[in-house]
Amino acid sequence: MPSPATAPPPPASLKRIVAASLIGTTIEWYDFFLYGSAAALVFNKLFFPDSDPLVGTLLSFLTYAVGFAARPLGALVFGHYGDRLGRKKLLVLSLLLMGGATFAIGLLPTHATIGTAAPVLLTVLRLVQGFALGGEWGGAVLLVSEHGDARRRGFWASWPQTGAPAGQLLATGVLSLLTAVLSDSAFGSWGWRIPFLLSGVLVIVGLWIRLSVDESPVFKQALAQAEARKAAPAADTERLPLVSVLKHHWRDVLVAMGARMAENISYYVITAFILVYATTSAGVSKQTALNAVLIASAVHFAVIPAWGALSDRIGRRPVYLLGAVGVGLWMFPFFSLIDTGGFGPLILAVTVGLVLHGAMYAPQAAFFSEMFATRMRYSGASIGAQFASVAAGAPAPLIATALLADYDSSTPIALYVVAAAVLTVIAVAAAKETRHRDLTEIEPCSADAAPATARAADAHTV
């Protein structure tokens, strides 16, 4: 019998919780991806106009990478307070920060108006975006993981993950529509601001939904027990979540970081760098490249819950490994298809790449949540995920663009993704399967020991 903390909530309640997490992650990823697409399409001309076009793109992607640098700090701050105060409060704050920064970018003067102050202000706002996103992901997936039915945790926890392709779909769709109806001069002059300003409307909707849900019952139980221990005679001082993570879960943090390498790098090569490669090396129009990403993102959104459900049946590791190996093998056909210059091959290249990426991204939410104990779960999952993004997703478009500039070939870029896939395979192969773990356990155990620990759940909750 499940404990009260892990008993499945009513279906209507769970769906509302999933909706709150999904709408928030969609908005946050919309904001984040919107910047990446704009960096590839217009920011090189608006904020770095004195540079060679490819150098301007590199500088534009450098400000894009700065956002990733702030994500570990966001993970530390939001993880700490999320483990102390709760998931819901921090998720509201992250949404406000991200939406405010994105709206401000839409109002930002360009280099032609205020000179070098423009890229400086752009970089500052990008830092705020990264800081907010660094705290958003962990809280959103934990809110669902800690509410949901343990038997279908992979499926339910994968829904916040669909916020990434949904945000990509929304950002790319808005940009694609604007580039279709506006001339290049109108889009470069004022049209690019519209998607950023729309973020203000989306944030209001997201806050209304997110404020309507309850705090995680697993966290409330853990907090009550921690407060009871503090009140007990001769009680030990509770360690900071970060200290506890590094003491008890350092190995899990390394596994999470390794697992993120192929997932993060492949995603940004497939969705952000492709806008550079397809338009400069394959002779594809900007509109065609955007449309291909748009179609592939819709498929990506649809397959993520299916991969999450499969991880409930066969385990997190097998599904994750399938995605890592698949992405590594797909990179050479990926670029070959793009080089044909045809719209059909371009759609096939991006769609297959994102379907394989989904096999890693879908089980990631439940996989990382199941690695850590409740009172250090927000910190552990966020640190493992976001510290990896500095070495993985942050420089991926920058490295890919530099390799293209140096070698004028896609082969080094494909090898770069293959190397990341090898690292991920090693990390996930070294991990233990987690799908049978009880989220109320103080120390996660192996799947084989799950029945024994279940009998002692009441004595070992945190």
C-alpha positions in Angstrom: 0.0 0.0 0.0 1.4 3.4 -0.8 2.0 5.9 2.0 -0.1 9.0 2.2 2.7 11.0 0.7 3.0 8.8 -2.4 -0.7 7.9 -2.8 -1.9 8.9 -6.3 -3.8 12.2 -6.1 -7.3 12.6 -7.7 -7.0 12.6 -11.5 -8.4 16.2 -11.7 -5.9 17.4 -9.2 -2.9 15.7 -10.9 -4.0 17.1 -14.3 -4.1 20.6 -12.8 -0.6 20.2 -11.3 0.7 18.9 -14.7 -0.9 21.8 -16.5 0.7 24.3 -14.0 4.1 22.8 -14.5 3.7 22.5 -18.3 2.4 26.1 -18.8 5.3 27.5 -16.8 8.0 25.5 -18.5 6.5 26.3 -21.9 6.7 30.0 -21.2 10.2 29.8 -19.7 11.5 27.8 -22.7 9.6 30.0 -25.1 11.6 32.9 -23.7 14.9 31.1 -23.7 14.5 29.6 -27.2 13.2 32.9 -28.6 16.6 34.4 -27.7 18.5 31.6 -29.3 16.5 31.9 -32.6 16.9 35.7 -32.6 20.6 35.3 -31.9 20.9 33.2 -35.1 18.7 35.4 -37.2 19.0 39.1 -36.3 21.0 39.9 -33.1 24.3 39.7 -35.0 23.2 42.7 -37.2 21.3 44.6 -34.5 23.8 44.4 -31.6 27.2 43.5 -33.4 26.9 45.4 -36.7 30.6 46.2 -37.1 31.6 42.5 -37.3 32.0 40.1 -40.2 28.7 38.3 -40.5 30.0 35.0 -39.2 32.0 36.7 -36.4 28.8 38.6 -35.6 26.9 35.3 -35.3 29.7 34.0 -33.0 29.4 37.1 -30.8 25.6 36.7 -30.8 25.9 33.1 -29.8 28.3 34.1 -27.1 25.6 36.3 -25.4 23.3 33.2 -25.9 25.9 31.1 -24.0 26.1 33.6 -21.2 22.5 32.6 -20.2 23.8 29.1 -19.6 26.6 30.4 -17.3 23.9 31.8 -15.0 21.9 28.6 -14.8 24.2 26.9 -12.2 23.8 29.9 -9.9 20.0 29.7 -10.4 20.2 26.0 -9.6 22.1 26.7 -6.3 19.8 29.5 -5.1 16.5 28.1 -6.2 17.5 24.6 -5.2 18.5 25.8 -1.7 15.3 27.7 -1.1 13.1 25.2 -2.9 14.3 22.5 -0.5 13.7 24.8 2.5 10.6 26.7 1.6 8.8 24.5 -1.0 8.6 24.1 -4.8 5.6 26.3 -5.5 7.0 29.7 -4.2 10.2 29.4 -6.2 8.4 28.4 -9.4 6.3 31.6 -9.2 9.5 33.7 -8.7 11.3 32.0 -11.6 8.4 32.7 -14.0 8.3 36.4 -13.0 12.1 36.8 -13.5 12.1 35.0 -16.9 9.1 36.9 -18.2 10.3 40.2 -17.0 13.7 39.8 -18.6 12.3 38.7 -21.9 9.8 41.6 -22.0 12.7 44.0 -21.4 14.6 42.6 -24.3 11.7 43.5 -26.5 12.1 47.1 -25.4 15.9 47.2 -25.6 17.5 49.9 -27.9 19.9 48.5 -30.5 23.6 49.3 -31.2 22.5 51.9 -33.7 20.8 53.9 -30.9 23.0 53.5 -27.8 26.2 52.0 -29.1 28.1 49.4 -27.0 25.7 49.8 -24.1 23.2 47.7 -26.2 25.1 44.4 -26.2 26.0 45.0 -22.5 22.3 45.4 -21.5 21.4 42.4 -23.7 24.0 40.3 -21.9 22.6 41.4 -18.5 19.1 40.4 -19.4 20.3 37.1 -20.8 22.0 36.4 -17.4 18.6 37.0 -15.7 17.0 34.6 -18.1 19.6 31.9 -17.4 19.3 32.4 -13.6 15.5 32.0 -13.7 15.7 28.9 -16.0 18.3 27.3 -13.8 15.7 27.3 -11.0 12.6 26.5 -13.0 13.4 23.1 -14.4 14.0 21.3 -11.1 11.0 22.7 -9.4 8.6 22.0 -12.3 9.6 18.3 -12.7 9.6 17.7 -8.9 6.2 19.2 -8.4 4.8 16.6 -10.8 7.0 13.7 -9.6 6.2 14.2 -6.0 2.4 14.5 -6.7 2.1 11.7 -9.2 1.3 8.0 -9.2 4.6 6.2 -8.6 3.7 3.5 -11.1 3.3 6.1 -13.9 5.9 8.6 -12.6 7.9 8.5 -15.9 4.8 9.4 -17.9 3.5 12.2 -15.7 6.9 13.7 -15.0 7.6 13.8 -18.8 4.9 16.3 -19.4 6.8 19.3 -17.9 9.6 18.1 -20.3 7.2 18.8 -23.2 7.5 22.4 -22.2 10.8 22.5 -24.1 9.4 21.5 -27.5 6.2 23.5 -26.8 8.3 26.6 -26.1 10.4 25.9 -29.2 7.2 25.4 -31.2 5.7 28.6 -29.9 8.9 30.7 -30.4 9.7 29.3 -33.8 6.0 29.6 -34.9 5.8 33.2 -33.9 9.2 34.0 -35.7 8.1 32.0 -38.7 4.8 33.9 -39.0 6.5 37.2 -38.7 9.2 36.4 -41.2 6.5 35.3 -43.6 4.3 38.4 -43.4 7.0 41.0 -42.9 9.8 42.1 -45.1 13.4 41.6 -44.0 13.8 45.3 -43.3 10.6 45.5 -41.3 11.4 42.4 -39.3 15.0 43.7 -38.6 13.7 47.1 -37.7 10.8 46.4 -35.3 9.2 43.0 -36.0 11.7 41.0 -34.0 10.4 42.8 -30.8 6.9 41.4 -31.0 7.7 37.9 -29.8 9.6 39.2 -26.8 6.8 41.6 -25.8 4.2 38.8 -26.1 6.0 37.1 -23.2 4.3 39.6 -20.8 0.9 38.2 -21.7 2.0 34.6 -21.4 3.5 35.2 -17.9 0.1 36.6 -16.7 -1.6 33.4 -17.9 1.1 31.2 -16.4 1.0 32.9 -13.0 -2.8 32.5 -12.8 -2.5 28.7 -13.4 0.6 28.2 -11.2 -0.8 30.0 -8.2 -3.8 27.7 -8.2 -1.9 24.4 -7.3 -0.9 23.0 -3.9 2.6 22.4 -2.6 4.0 18.9 -3.1 2.6 16.5 -0.4 6.0 14.7 -0.3 7.7 17.9 0.5 5.1 18.9 3.2 5.5 15.6 4.9 9.3 15.9 4.8 9.2 19.5 6.1 6.9 18.5 9.0 9.2 15.6 10.0 12.3 17.9 9.8 10.6 20.4 12.0 9.7 17.7 14.5 13.4 16.5 14.6 14.5 20.1 15.3 12.2 20.3 18.2 13.4 17.0 19.7 15.9 17.1 22.6 19.6 17.0 21.5 18.5 17.3 17.8 21.3 17.6 15.2 21.4 20.8 13.2 20.0 20.2 9.7 22.6 20.6 7.1 22.2 22.9 4.1 20.7 21.1 1.1 23.9 21.7 -1.0 26.1 20.2 1.7 23.8 17.2 2.0 23.8 16.7 -1.7 27.6 16.8 -2.0 28.0 14.4 1.0 25.3 11.8 0.2 24.7 12.2 -3.5 27.9 13.4 -5.2 28.0 10.3 -7.4 24.4 10.9 -8.5 25.3 14.5 -9.4 28.1 13.3 -11.6 25.8 10.7 -13.3 23.2 13.5 -13.9 25.8 15.7 -15.4 27.1 13.0 -17.7 23.6 12.0 -18.7 23.0 15.6 -19.8 25.9 15.9 -22.2 24.5 14.2 -25.3 20.9 15.4 -24.6 21.9 19.0 -24.2 24.5 19.3 -27.0 22.4 17.4 -29.6 19.4 19.5 -28.9 21.1 22.9 -29.4 22.9 21.7 -32.5 19.6 20.3 -34.0 17.4 23.4 -33.1 19.7 26.4 -32.9 22.8 25.8 -34.9 20.8 24.4 -37.8 19.5 27.9 -38.5 23.1 28.9 -39.2 24.2 25.8 -41.0 21.1 25.4 -43.2 21.1 29.0 -44.3 24.9 29.5 -44.8 26.2 26.1 -46.0 23.1 24.4 -47.5 21.6 27.4 -49.2 18.3 27.0 -47.4 16.2 30.0 -46.8 15.6 31.3 -43.3 11.9 30.7 -43.6 12.4 27.1 -44.8 14.8 26.3 -41.9 12.3 27.8 -39.3 9.5 25.7 -40.8 11.5 22.5 -40.5 12.2 23.1 -36.9 8.5 24.0 -36.3 7.3 20.7 -37.8 9.9 18.7 -36.0 9.1 20.4 -32.6 5.5 19.3 -33.0 6.6 15.7 -33.4 9.0 16.1 -30.5 6.2 17.3 -28.2 4.1 14.3 -29.1 6.7 11.6 -28.6 8.0 12.7 -25.2 5.1 11.4 -23.1 5.3 8.1 -25.1 9.0 7.7 -24.2 8.2 8.6 -20.6 5.5 5.9 -20.5 8.0 3.4 -22.0 10.4 4.2 -19.2 7.7 3.1 -16.7 7.6 -0.3 -18.4 11.2 -1.1 -19.1 13.2 1.4 -16.9 14.8 4.8 -17.2 18.2 3.6 -18.3 17.3 1.5 -21.3 15.2 4.3 -22.8 17.9 6.9 -22.1 20.7 4.7 -23.6 18.6 4.2 -26.7 18.4 7.9 -27.2 22.1 8.6 -26.6 23.3 5.9 -29.0 20.6 6.9 -31.5 21.6 10.6 -31.5 25.3 9.7 -31.9 24.6 7.5 -34.9 22.2 9.9 -36.5 24.5 12.9 -36.8 26.2 12.0 -40.0 22.9 11.3 -41.9 21.6 14.4 -40.2 24.0 16.7 -42.0 24.0 14.8 -45.2 20.2 15.3 -45.5 20.5 19.0 -44.8 23.2 19.3 -47.5 20.7 18.2 -50.1 19.0 21.5 -49.7 15.5 19.9 -50.0 12.7 20.7 -47.6 11.7 17.1 -47.2 15.2 15.8 -46.2 15.6 18.8 -43.9 12.3 17.9 -42.1 13.4 14.3 -41.8 16.8 15.2 -40.5 15.5 17.4 -37.7 12.5 15.2 -36.8 14.4 12.0 -36.4 17.1 13.9 -34.4 14.4 15.3 -32.0 12.6 12.0 -31.7 15.9 10.4 -30.5 16.6 13.3 -28.3 13.2 12.7 -26.7 14.2 9.3 -25.6 16.8 11.0 -23.3 14.8 14.0 -22.3 11.5 12.2 -21.5 12.8 9.9 -18.7 15.2 12.5 -17.4 12.7 14.2 -15.1 11.7 11.0 -13.2 15.3 9.6 -13.4 16.9 12.6 -11.8 14.1 13.0 -9.2 14.5 9.4 -8.1 18.2 9.9 -7.5 17.8 12.3 -4.5 16.2 12.4 -1.1 13.3 14.8 -0.6 15.0 17.6 1.4 17.9 17.8 -1.0 16.0 16.8 -4.2 15.5 20.3 -5.7 19.2 21.1 -5.1 20.5 17.8 -6.4 18.4 17.5 -9.5 19.0 21.2 -10.4 22.7 21.1 -9.7 23.2 18.0 -11.8 21.2 19.3 -14.7 22.3 22.9 -14.8 26.0 22.6 -14.1 26.2 20.2 -17.0 24.5 22.8 -19.2 27.5 25.1 -18.9 29.8 22.5 -20.5 27.1 21.1 -22.9 24.3 23.3 -24.2 26.0 26.7 -23.5 28.9 26.4 -25.9 27.2 23.9 -28.4 26.1 26.5 -31.0 29.3 28.5 -30.5 31.6 25.4 -30.9 29.6 24.2 -33.9 29.8 27.6 -35.6 33.5 27.8 -34.9 34.1 24.3 -36.3 32.2 25.2 -39.4 34.2 28.4 -39.8 37.5 26.6 -39.4 36.9 23.4 -41.4 34.0 24.4 -43.7 32.6 20.9 -43.1 30.0 19.2 -41.0 32.2 16.2 -40.1 33.9 17.8 -37.1 30.5 18.9 -35.8 29.1 15.4 -36.1 32.1 14.0 -34.3 31.6 16.6 -31.5 28.0 15.2 -30.9 29.3 11.6 -31.1 31.8 12.4 -28.4 29.1 13.8 -26.2 27.0 10.6 -26.8 29.8 8.4 -25.7 30.1 10.4 -22.4 26.4 10.0 -21.8 26.4 6.3 -22.5 29.2 5.8 -20.0 27.4 7.9 -17.3 24.0 6.2 -17.7 25.5 2.7 -17.9 27.2 3.4 -14.6 23.9 4.5 -12.9 21.5 2.2 -11.1 17.9 1.8 -12.3 15.6 4.0 -10.3 12.0 3.4 -11.5 11.0 1.4 -8.4 12.3 3.9 -5.9 10.1 5.5 -3.2 10.5 9.3 -3.2 9.9 9.3 0.6 13.1 7.4 1.3 15.9 9.3 3.0 18.6 7.5 1.0 17.5 6.2 -2.5 18.3 2.5 -2.9 18.7 0.1 -5.8 15.6 -1.3 -7.5 16.5 -4.7 -6.2 16.2 -3.5 -2.6 13.0 -1.7 -3.2 10.7 -4.2 -1.3 12.9 -4.1 1.8 13.1 -0.4 1.9 9.4 0.0 1.3 8.7 -1.9 4.6 10.9 0.7 6.4 9.5 3.7 4.6 7.9 5.3 7.7 11.2 5.1 9.6 13.3 6.5 6.8 11.4 9.4 5.4 12.9 12.9 5.6 
